[in-house]
Amino acid sequence: MDDSSLIWDDGALLTIDQRGLPHEVRELRLRTVEEIIDAIATLAIRGAPAIGIAGAFGVVIATAANTVDGVVDIARVEAEAARIAEARPTAVNLAWAVRRVSAAVARGADAVLAETLDMLAEDGRVNRAAATNTADLVRELLGDRRLRVLTHCNTGRLATSAVGTAIGAIRVLFERDAIDEVLVDETRPLLQGARLTAWELAEAGIPHRLTIDSAAAWAMATGQVDCVLVGADRITANGDVANKIGTYMLALAARHHGIPFIVVAPESTRDQSMSTGGEIVVEQRAAAEVTGFGGVATAPADTEVFNPAFDVTPAALVTAVVTEAGVVYRGGMPAGHDGHAAAIAELARGLYQRGWMPGTAGNISVRHGRSAVVTGSGLSKGELTADDMVTVRVADSSPEAGQRRRPSAETTIHTAVYRSTDAAAVVHIHPPHATTLFTRTGVPDEITTLRIADYELIKGLGGADPDVIEIPIFPNWRDVARIGADVERYLIEYPSAPPVFGIAGHGITAWGDTLAQARDRAECLEALCELVTRTGRRHAFAVDTDLIEIGLT
């Protein structure tokens, strides 16, 4: 075998049988789908990226075996692909890789093989990038000293195709002369740390010591650990991390002792379709793995066993998640949220001083991917800090795991804007002139439109026409979620609507590409409404599409 743990050779997948390590390095030559599935299920091949690539080669074998006279039995191949994807349910990479290469099945086995070989080459590049990004972050957090790093399970080239994830980062740090020692958890019950990681580190010449899993917290308490680096089998949209059983307790201990806990994984391990770790199916393995080892029974016969292969670490305990794309989560929330929170708090305090967010009224938010950071409920905006923010899912306005505050009911207005526009930030406030004007011109139980023309300030609102703007005014339903539903329907139906609206008897909302732009548009709308109310000009508003003239004096 060369530096890659997975090699395609004359119609077969060649790999190291990880069950034999460290005492026996034996090769496996896998020629059938059944052999691929068995190798994955019995941990002859293991590690999320590695089983994903092995599964893809399984689809190659299935396609070749179900092709007659150049015609692929697509239904049969799809059935085989489904069996492969179900071999281990927790690791998202397996299903992801099988799905990716299955798209080429109709073009034949050669096309599936080409896609799989591309994936194999890509894995090495991805792992090197993720490892380098992690090493950079570790030096940023801990400085230019030699470090004592604790790791769990096996995340090296055996678990990937080359380089590794967490061990890859350790390799990069070692190359930079930044490793004093690696403390390796043995990783019960199958001892992947003792059998595989210790073997890989010895092979690379990296100094290390092996420890029992239950000693890790004490190692932290006695100052023997500077940083924890682990891999992942699935990372959900909110940053929860599924990894080898025992990872969660490491995160808890690291948090207690103030030690960085960093997760290293490829982007393919991130499952944005799964909101939280509560949705992850955790694989339960055989009792024999716990009641004995190496063929020797260590527990009384018929002992009942709890043997989950993985646990789920809440995002709030994770210092950072690092991929080939860089730091994608930091401090239990998507990277950048901490800066957003501070900016929101500063803006809220300023608007409070102007009287536009009196008491606990008003909300500000910033979007980050599929989530948004928004001001918490029931808090004085004049005393708001970065710690008073809530991270919510844009899809349903619900808070992500690990939040200390509750989101306001008005959060549904913000998420409605995010779902129906490209907004990056939303400001919802209660300035006096705009609130007064929209209250006077609004109509109960109906969406109305206020038309304003011939004011220079209209240019600052971001509408399509710099001379005329038609601002929707929504009814102030007691059920705030109903306001959000009205807003979403309206913005979808009228995509060219300006990035501002009013709520009768309630306030105004503005959004933009940045927090500053959203604020500026809110300020501009308030100034415009003040001009309208002070000048008493006649303008028009519409109920649905019928314009009605009114006097504003």
C-alpha positions as CSV (number, residue, x, y, z in Angstrom):
1,M,0.0,0.0,0.0
2,D,1.1,3.6,-0.7
3,D,0.2,6.7,1.3
4,S,-3.5,6.3,0.3
5,S,-5.5,3.8,2.4
6,L,-7.8,3.1,-0.6
7,I,-6.6,1.9,-4.0
8,W,-8.6,0.8,-7.1
9,D,-6.8,-2.1,-8.7
10,D,-8.1,-4.1,-11.7
11,G,-11.7,-4.1,-10.7
12,A,-11.2,-4.4,-7.0
13,L,-10.8,-2.1,-4.0
14,L,-7.5,-2.7,-2.2
15,T,-7.2,-1.5,1.4
16,I,-5.7,-2.3,4.8
17,D,-7.8,-4.5,7.0
18,Q,-8.0,-2.3,10.1
19,R,-9.1,-5.1,12.3
20,G,-5.6,-6.6,12.2
21,L,-3.7,-3.6,13.3
22,P,-1.3,-2.9,14.9
23,H,0.1,-6.5,15.0
24,E,-0.8,-7.5,11.5
25,V,-0.8,-5.3,8.4
26,R,-2.9,-7.3,5.9
27,E,-4.4,-6.2,2.7
28,L,-8.1,-6.7,1.7
29,R,-9.1,-7.1,-2.0
30,L,-12.8,-6.4,-2.2
31,R,-14.5,-7.5,-5.5
32,T,-18.2,-7.6,-4.6
33,V,-20.8,-5.4,-3.1
34,E,-21.3,-7.9,-0.3
35,E,-17.6,-7.7,0.5
36,I,-17.7,-3.9,0.6
37,I,-20.7,-3.9,2.9
38,D,-19.1,-6.4,5.2
39,A,-15.9,-4.5,5.3
40,I,-17.7,-1.3,6.3
41,A,-20.1,-3.0,8.8
42,T,-17.3,-4.9,10.6
43,L,-14.9,-1.9,10.7
44,A,-12.3,-3.4,8.4
45,I,-12.8,0.0,6.7
46,R,-13.8,2.7,9.1
47,G,-13.8,6.5,9.4
48,A,-16.4,8.7,7.8
49,P,-14.5,9.8,4.7
50,A,-13.0,6.4,4.1
51,I,-16.3,4.5,4.3
52,G,-17.8,7.1,2.0
53,I,-15.2,6.5,-0.7
54,A,-15.4,2.7,-0.1
55,G,-19.1,2.9,-0.6
56,A,-18.6,4.8,-3.9
57,F,-16.3,2.0,-5.1
58,G,-19.1,-0.4,-4.1
59,V,-21.4,1.5,-6.6
60,V,-18.7,1.1,-9.3
61,I,-18.7,-2.7,-8.6
62,A,-22.5,-2.8,-8.6
63,T,-22.8,-1.0,-11.9
64,A,-20.3,-3.2,-13.6
65,A,-22.0,-6.4,-12.2
66,N,-25.4,-5.2,-13.4
67,T,-24.4,-4.2,-17.0
68,V,-25.2,-6.5,-19.9
69,D,-24.2,-5.7,-23.4
70,G,-23.7,-2.1,-22.4
71,V,-27.1,-1.7,-20.8
72,V,-27.2,-0.9,-17.1
73,D,-29.9,-2.3,-14.9
74,I,-30.4,1.0,-13.1
75,A,-33.1,-0.3,-10.7
76,R,-30.8,-3.1,-9.5
77,V,-27.8,-0.8,-9.1
78,E,-30.0,1.7,-7.1
79,A,-31.1,-1.2,-4.8
80,E,-27.4,-2.2,-4.2
81,A,-26.5,1.5,-3.6
82,A,-29.2,1.7,-1.0
83,R,-27.8,-1.3,0.8
84,I,-24.3,0.2,0.8
85,A,-25.6,3.5,2.1
86,E,-27.4,1.7,5.0
87,A,-24.3,-0.2,6.1
88,R,-23.6,2.4,8.8
89,P,-26.3,5.0,9.3
90,T,-24.6,7.7,11.5
91,A,-21.8,8.8,9.2
92,V,-23.3,11.1,6.6
93,N,-20.3,10.7,4.3
94,L,-21.4,7.2,3.3
95,A,-24.8,8.2,2.0
96,W,-23.4,11.4,0.5
97,A,-20.7,9.6,-1.5
98,V,-23.1,6.9,-2.7
99,R,-25.6,9.5,-3.8
100,R,-22.9,11.6,-5.6
101,V,-21.6,8.7,-7.7
102,S,-25.0,7.2,-8.3
103,A,-25.8,10.2,-10.5
104,A,-23.4,8.7,-13.1
105,V,-24.8,5.2,-13.1
106,A,-26.9,5.7,-16.2
107,R,-23.7,6.5,-18.1
108,G,-22.1,3.2,-17.1
109,A,-19.5,1.7,-14.8
110,D,-16.6,3.7,-16.4
111,A,-18.4,7.0,-15.6
112,V,-19.1,5.9,-12.0
113,L,-15.4,4.9,-11.6
114,A,-14.2,8.3,-13.0
115,E,-16.4,10.1,-10.5
116,T,-15.2,7.9,-7.7
117,L,-11.5,8.4,-8.6
118,D,-12.1,12.2,-8.7
119,M,-13.6,11.9,-5.2
120,L,-10.6,9.9,-4.0
121,A,-8.2,12.5,-5.3
122,E,-10.3,15.3,-3.9
123,D,-10.3,13.7,-0.4
124,G,-6.6,14.1,-0.1
125,R,-6.7,17.8,-1.1
126,V,-9.6,18.5,1.2
127,N,-8.0,16.8,4.2
128,R,-4.8,18.7,3.7
129,A,-6.7,22.0,3.5
130,A,-8.8,21.2,6.6
131,A,-5.7,20.1,8.5
132,T,-3.8,23.3,7.6
133,N,-6.7,25.5,8.5
134,T,-6.9,23.8,11.9
135,A,-3.3,24.2,12.5
136,D,-3.6,27.9,11.8
137,L,-6.5,28.2,14.2
138,V,-4.7,26.3,16.9
139,R,-1.7,28.7,16.6
140,E,-4.0,31.6,16.7
141,L,-5.7,30.4,19.9
142,L,-2.6,29.1,21.7
143,G,0.3,31.0,20.3
144,D,3.7,29.8,19.0
145,R,4.5,27.2,21.7
146,R,4.9,23.5,21.6
147,L,1.5,21.9,22.5
148,R,0.2,18.9,24.2
149,V,-2.8,17.7,22.2
150,L,-5.4,15.1,23.1
151,T,-7.2,13.2,20.4
152,H,-9.9,10.5,20.4
153,C,-10.5,7.5,18.1
154,N,-8.7,7.5,14.8
155,T,-8.8,10.3,12.3
156,G,-5.7,9.7,10.2
157,R,-5.1,8.3,6.7
158,L,-6.8,5.1,7.8
159,A,-10.0,6.9,8.5
160,T,-9.8,8.9,5.3
161,S,-8.0,8.2,2.1
162,A,-4.9,10.3,2.8
163,V,-3.6,12.8,5.4
164,G,-6.4,12.6,7.8
165,T,-8.6,15.2,9.6
166,A,-7.7,15.7,13.3
167,I,-4.5,13.6,12.9
168,G,-3.9,15.5,9.7
169,A,-3.9,18.7,11.8
170,I,-1.5,17.1,14.3
171,R,0.8,16.2,11.4
172,V,0.8,19.8,10.1
173,L,1.5,21.1,13.6
174,F,4.3,18.5,14.0
175,E,5.8,19.7,10.7
176,R,5.8,23.2,12.2
177,D,7.6,22.0,15.3
178,A,4.5,22.8,17.4
179,I,3.8,19.4,18.9
180,D,5.3,18.5,22.3
181,E,3.2,15.4,22.7
182,V,-0.1,13.8,21.7
183,L,-2.2,12.1,24.3
184,V,-4.2,9.3,22.7
185,D,-7.4,8.0,24.1
186,E,-7.5,4.2,23.7
187,T,-11.2,4.6,22.6
188,R,-13.2,1.8,24.1
189,P,-14.7,-0.7,23.2
190,L,-12.8,-1.4,20.0
191,L,-9.6,0.5,20.8
192,Q,-9.3,2.5,17.6
193,G,-7.0,5.0,19.5
194,A,-4.7,2.2,20.8
195,R,-4.7,0.1,17.7
196,L,-4.8,2.6,14.9
197,T,-3.9,6.1,16.1
198,A,-0.9,5.0,18.1
199,W,0.3,3.0,15.1
200,E,-0.1,6.0,12.7
201,L,1.7,8.4,15.1
202,A,4.5,5.9,15.6
203,E,4.8,5.5,11.8
204,A,5.0,9.3,11.5
205,G,7.5,9.7,14.3
206,I,5.2,11.9,16.4
207,P,5.7,11.7,20.2
208,H,2.6,10.3,22.0
209,R,1.3,8.5,25.0
210,L,-1.7,6.2,25.2
211,T,-4.3,6.7,28.0
212,I,-7.5,5.1,29.1
213,D,-10.6,7.1,28.1
214,S,-11.6,7.8,31.6
215,A,-8.3,9.5,32.4
216,A,-8.7,12.3,29.9
217,A,-10.5,14.6,32.2
218,W,-7.9,14.1,34.9
219,A,-5.1,14.8,32.3
220,M,-6.8,18.1,31.6
221,A,-7.2,18.9,35.3
222,T,-3.5,18.3,35.9
223,G,-2.3,20.5,33.1
224,Q,-1.3,17.9,30.6
225,V,-3.6,19.0,27.7
226,D,-3.5,22.3,25.8
227,C,-6.1,21.4,23.1
228,V,-8.5,18.7,22.1
229,L,-8.7,17.8,18.4
230,V,-11.3,15.3,17.1
231,G,-13.0,14.3,13.9
232,A,-16.7,13.9,13.1
233,D,-19.1,11.5,11.4
234,R,-21.9,14.1,11.0
235,I,-22.2,17.8,11.8
236,T,-25.8,19.2,11.8
237,A,-26.8,22.6,10.6
238,N,-26.6,24.1,14.1
239,G,-23.1,22.7,14.8
240,D,-24.0,19.7,16.8
241,V,-21.3,17.0,16.3
242,A,-21.8,13.2,16.1
243,N,-18.5,11.4,16.6
244,K,-17.1,8.3,18.2
245,I,-18.6,7.5,21.6
246,G,-16.6,9.3,24.3
247,T,-16.3,12.6,22.4
248,Y,-19.1,14.3,24.4
249,M,-17.5,13.7,27.7
250,L,-14.2,15.1,26.4
251,A,-16.1,18.3,25.3
252,L,-17.7,18.6,28.7
253,A,-14.3,18.3,30.5
254,A,-12.6,20.6,28.0
255,R,-15.3,23.3,28.6
256,H,-14.9,22.9,32.4
257,H,-11.1,23.4,32.2
258,G,-11.1,26.2,29.5
259,I,-9.4,24.1,26.9
260,P,-10.1,24.5,23.2
261,F,-12.2,21.7,21.7
262,I,-11.9,21.7,18.0
263,V,-13.6,19.5,15.4
264,V,-11.9,18.8,12.1
265,A,-13.9,17.4,9.2
266,P,-14.5,17.8,5.4
267,E,-17.5,19.8,4.2
268,S,-19.1,16.5,3.1
269,T,-19.5,15.7,6.8
270,R,-21.7,18.7,7.4
271,D,-25.4,17.8,7.0
272,Q,-27.3,21.0,6.4
273,S,-30.6,19.0,5.9
274,M,-30.5,18.0,9.6
275,S,-31.3,20.8,12.0
276,T,-29.9,19.5,15.3
277,G,-28.1,16.5,16.7
278,G,-31.4,15.2,18.1
279,E,-32.3,14.0,14.6
280,I,-29.2,11.9,14.2
281,V,-29.7,8.1,14.2
282,V,-27.0,6.7,16.5
283,E,-25.8,3.3,15.6
284,Q,-26.0,0.6,18.3
285,R,-23.4,-2.1,18.0
286,A,-23.2,-5.7,19.2
287,A,-23.0,-6.6,22.9
288,A,-20.0,-8.8,22.4
289,E,-17.9,-5.7,21.8
290,V,-18.4,-4.7,25.4
291,T,-18.7,-8.0,27.2
292,G,-15.3,-9.3,25.9
293,F,-12.3,-8.5,23.8
294,G,-10.0,-10.6,21.6
295,G,-12.2,-13.6,22.1
296,V,-12.0,-13.4,25.9
297,A,-15.2,-12.8,27.9
298,T,-14.8,-10.0,30.5
299,A,-18.4,-9.9,31.8
300,P,-20.8,-12.5,33.1
301,A,-22.8,-14.3,30.5
302,D,-26.1,-12.7,29.4
303,T,-25.1,-9.3,30.7
304,E,-27.3,-6.6,29.1
305,V,-25.3,-4.0,27.2
306,F,-25.6,-0.3,26.1
307,N,-23.2,0.1,23.2
308,P,-23.8,3.2,21.1
309,A,-21.1,3.6,18.5
310,F,-21.4,7.4,18.6
311,D,-22.5,10.3,20.8
312,V,-23.6,13.8,19.9
313,T,-21.8,16.8,21.3
314,P,-23.9,20.0,21.5
315,A,-22.7,22.9,19.5
316,A,-22.4,25.0,22.6
317,L,-19.5,22.9,23.8
318,V,-17.5,23.1,20.5
319,T,-14.8,25.8,20.3
320,A,-14.7,25.5,16.5
321,V,-15.5,23.3,13.6
322,V,-12.9,23.5,10.8
323,T,-13.2,22.2,7.2
324,E,-11.4,22.8,4.0
325,A,-13.5,26.0,3.8
326,G,-12.0,27.3,7.0
327,V,-13.5,27.9,10.4
328,V,-17.2,27.3,9.8
329,Y,-18.4,27.3,13.4
330,R,-16.9,29.1,16.3
331,G,-18.0,29.1,20.0
332,G,-21.0,26.8,19.5
333,M,-22.5,28.9,16.6
334,P,-21.6,29.6,13.0
335,A,-18.4,31.5,12.7
336,G,-18.9,35.2,12.7
337,H,-21.9,35.1,15.0
338,D,-19.9,36.5,17.9
339,G,-19.0,39.6,15.9
340,H,-22.6,39.9,14.7
341,A,-23.8,39.8,18.3
342,A,-21.6,42.6,19.4
343,A,-22.6,44.8,16.4
344,I,-26.3,44.2,17.0
345,A,-25.9,45.1,20.7
346,E,-24.1,48.3,19.9
347,L,-26.7,49.4,17.3
348,A,-29.6,48.5,19.7
349,R,-28.1,50.7,22.5
350,G,-27.8,53.6,20.0
351,L,-31.3,53.3,18.8
352,Y,-32.5,53.0,22.4
353,Q,-30.9,56.4,23.2
354,R,-32.8,57.9,20.2
355,G,-36.0,56.6,21.6
356,W,-36.6,54.2,18.6
357,M,-36.3,51.1,20.7
358,P,-37.9,52.1,24.0
359,G,-37.7,49.7,26.8
360,T,-37.7,46.2,25.5
361,A,-39.4,47.1,22.2
362,G,-37.8,46.4,18.8
363,N,-35.5,43.7,17.4
364,I,-32.4,43.5,15.2
365,S,-31.0,40.5,13.5
366,V,-28.2,39.4,11.1
367,R,-28.4,36.4,8.9
368,H,-25.7,33.7,8.7
369,G,-26.5,30.9,6.3
370,R,-29.5,29.0,7.5
371,S,-29.6,30.7,10.8
372,A,-29.9,34.3,12.2
373,V,-28.6,36.1,15.3
374,V,-31.4,38.1,16.8
375,T,-31.9,40.2,20.0
376,G,-33.4,38.1,22.9
377,S,-36.8,38.6,24.3
378,G,-37.8,40.9,27.2
379,L,-34.5,42.7,27.4
380,S,-33.9,46.5,27.7
381,K,-32.3,47.6,24.5
382,G,-30.3,50.2,26.4
383,E,-28.4,47.6,28.3
384,L,-28.0,44.9,25.6
385,T,-24.8,43.0,25.3
386,A,-23.4,40.4,22.9
387,D,-24.4,37.7,25.4
388,D,-28.1,38.7,25.0
389,M,-28.5,37.3,21.5
390,V,-30.3,34.2,20.3
391,T,-29.4,32.1,17.3
392,V,-32.5,30.9,15.5
393,R,-33.2,28.8,12.4
394,V,-34.5,30.9,9.5
395,A,-36.7,28.0,8.3
396,D,-39.0,28.0,11.3
397,S,-37.8,30.7,13.7
398,S,-37.0,28.2,16.4
399,P,-33.9,28.7,18.6
400,E,-30.9,26.5,18.0
401,A,-29.5,24.2,20.7
402,G,-27.6,25.7,23.6
403,Q,-29.2,29.2,23.6
404,R,-29.4,31.0,27.0
405,R,-32.2,33.4,25.9
406,R,-35.6,33.1,24.3
407,P,-36.3,34.7,20.9
408,S,-38.9,37.4,20.7
409,A,-42.2,36.6,19.0
410,E,-41.3,39.3,16.5
411,T,-38.5,37.0,15.3
412,T,-41.0,35.5,12.9
413,I,-41.1,38.9,11.1
414,H,-37.3,38.7,10.6
415,T,-37.3,35.2,9.4
416,A,-40.1,35.9,7.0
417,V,-37.9,38.6,5.4
418,Y,-35.0,36.2,5.2
419,R,-37.0,33.4,3.6
420,S,-38.4,35.7,0.9
421,T,-35.5,38.0,0.1
422,D,-31.7,38.1,0.0
423,A,-31.5,40.2,3.1
424,A,-28.5,39.9,5.3
425,A,-29.7,42.0,8.2
426,V,-33.1,43.3,9.5
427,V,-33.9,46.2,11.8
428,H,-37.4,46.3,13.4
429,I,-37.9,49.5,15.4
430,H,-40.6,52.0,16.7
431,P,-39.6,55.5,15.6
432,P,-42.4,58.1,16.3
433,H,-43.1,59.7,12.9
434,A,-43.1,56.5,10.8
435,T,-45.2,54.7,13.4
436,T,-47.7,57.5,13.6
437,L,-48.0,57.8,9.8
438,F,-48.5,54.1,9.3
439,T,-51.0,53.9,12.1
440,R,-53.1,56.8,10.6
441,T,-53.0,55.3,7.1
442,G,-53.4,51.7,7.9
443,V,-56.7,49.8,7.5
444,P,-57.7,47.1,10.1
445,D,-57.5,43.5,8.8
446,E,-56.1,44.5,5.4
447,I,-52.7,45.1,3.8
448,T,-52.5,48.7,2.5
449,T,-49.9,50.5,0.5
450,L,-48.8,54.1,1.2
451,R,-47.5,55.9,-1.9
452,I,-45.1,58.8,-1.4
453,A,-43.6,60.8,-4.2
454,D,-41.2,63.7,-4.9
455,Y,-39.0,63.6,-1.9
456,E,-35.3,63.4,-2.2
457,L,-35.1,60.9,0.7
458,I,-36.9,58.3,-1.4
459,K,-33.6,57.5,-3.1
460,G,-32.2,56.2,0.2
461,L,-34.8,53.5,0.6
462,G,-33.5,51.2,-2.0
463,G,-36.7,51.0,-4.2
464,A,-36.8,50.6,-7.9
465,D,-38.0,54.1,-8.6
466,P,-36.0,57.0,-7.0
467,D,-38.9,59.4,-7.2
468,V,-41.8,57.3,-6.0
469,I,-42.2,54.6,-3.3
470,E,-45.1,52.4,-2.4
471,I,-44.7,51.1,1.2
472,P,-46.8,48.2,2.3
473,I,-48.5,48.5,5.7
474,F,-49.5,45.3,7.4
475,P,-52.2,44.8,10.0
476,N,-51.0,44.5,13.6
477,W,-52.3,41.0,14.4
478,R,-52.2,39.9,18.0
479,D,-50.6,36.7,16.8
480,V,-47.2,38.1,15.6
481,A,-46.6,34.9,13.6
482,R,-49.6,36.0,11.4
483,I,-47.8,39.2,10.6
484,G,-44.8,37.3,9.6
485,A,-47.0,35.1,7.3
486,D,-48.5,38.2,5.7
487,V,-45.0,39.6,5.1
488,E,-43.7,36.5,3.5
489,R,-46.7,36.1,1.2
490,Y,-46.5,39.7,0.2
491,L,-42.8,39.7,-0.6
492,I,-43.0,36.5,-2.6
493,E,-45.9,37.9,-4.6
494,Y,-44.2,41.3,-5.1
495,P,-40.5,40.6,-5.3
496,S,-39.8,44.2,-6.4
497,A,-41.3,45.7,-3.2
498,P,-39.0,48.1,-1.4
499,P,-36.9,46.8,1.5
500,V,-39.0,48.6,4.0
501,F,-42.6,48.2,5.4
502,G,-44.8,49.4,8.2
503,I,-47.1,47.7,10.7
504,A,-50.1,49.8,11.7
505,G,-49.9,50.8,15.4
506,H,-46.6,48.9,15.8
507,G,-43.5,50.1,14.0
508,I,-41.3,49.7,10.9
509,T,-39.0,47.1,9.4
510,A,-36.1,47.7,7.1
511,W,-33.4,45.3,5.7
512,G,-30.3,45.4,3.6
513,D,-27.1,43.7,2.5
514,T,-25.4,44.7,5.7
515,L,-26.5,45.8,9.2
516,A,-25.4,49.3,8.4
517,Q,-27.6,49.4,5.3
518,A,-30.6,48.1,7.1
519,R,-30.1,50.8,9.8
520,D,-29.6,53.6,7.2
521,R,-32.9,52.6,5.4
522,A,-34.8,52.6,8.7
523,E,-33.4,56.1,9.5
524,C,-34.2,57.3,6.0
525,L,-37.8,56.0,6.3
526,E,-38.3,57.8,9.6
527,A,-36.9,61.0,8.2
528,L,-39.2,60.7,5.1
529,C,-42.3,60.1,7.3
530,E,-41.4,63.1,9.4
531,L,-41.3,65.3,6.3
532,V,-44.7,63.9,5.1
533,T,-46.4,64.5,8.5
534,R,-44.9,68.0,8.9
535,T,-45.6,69.2,5.3
536,G,-49.1,67.8,5.1
537,R,-48.8,66.9,1.5
538,R,-51.6,64.9,0.0
539,H,-50.6,61.4,-1.1
540,A,-52.4,58.2,-1.8
541,F,-52.6,54.8,-0.4
542,A,-54.0,51.5,-1.8
543,V,-56.1,48.7,-0.3
544,D,-55.0,45.8,-2.5
545,T,-54.8,47.6,-5.9
546,D,-57.5,50.4,-5.5
547,L,-55.9,53.8,-4.9
548,I,-57.8,56.0,-2.4
549,E,-57.0,59.7,-2.0
550,I,-56.6,60.9,1.6
551,G,-55.4,64.0,3.3
552,L,-52.5,63.8,5.7
553,T,-53.1,67.1,7.4
